[in-house]
Amino acid sequence: HINGKNGIRVMVFKQSDRNTVQVVEGVEKAMKRINEEYPQINIQILRTNAEFINNSIRNVGDAAWQGGLLAVIVILFFLRNWAATFVIGTSIPISIIATFALIYFTGYTLNIMTLGGLALGVGMLVDNSIVVLENINRVRDEEHLGNIEAAEKGTKEVATPILASTLTTLVIFLPMFFVEGMVGIMFSELASVICFSLMSSYVTAITLVPMLTAQFGEVSRRRMERAGITEIKHGV
């Protein structure tokens, strides 16, 4: 009985390879259409797993962007330079956007495992960029090079070491790809997202970070020259 009236309870089960949220959305559209076409029938949803899944994904997504924000705040606290923080902070959204391309082309969905992989990798996305930025500043200050020359030389000096450091992190997740069963499917998505996001951060560190560092340094140099200051101090 439903509200004191006779009723029929129907349970809908999804196929194993289907997305729960998409199935629930499809059922809701069908129910709306049936209720409109047959007003003598009133179909209501009593219980669904989609709400729990959406809340879980939303919570993981919130944790990811909050973690990224905290990472940027920590960088700003130690570097005490807005321009340097901006340069390093660009590696986080660029790497995440590139990782969404992997999720799209591999057929992954936005679920707890893929978003959890992004959340776990957010803190590591800025490591390579910090190393590149600091080495560029060191080369520029010690060898008195221009911003573009310092960016080129500073990046080349640490490109191989940070690649080795990134690969040592990636191989930790390699055994997850050989796990069988449902656990293997779930954790392979997690490992794939983390590995690809870290590789994207490496590419960003050796391409975008030097370019932005040289550009901000050039703008800073011109401002100092207009102000009558010829010596460029440490910083971006």
Disulfide bonds with the S-S distance in Angstrom:
none
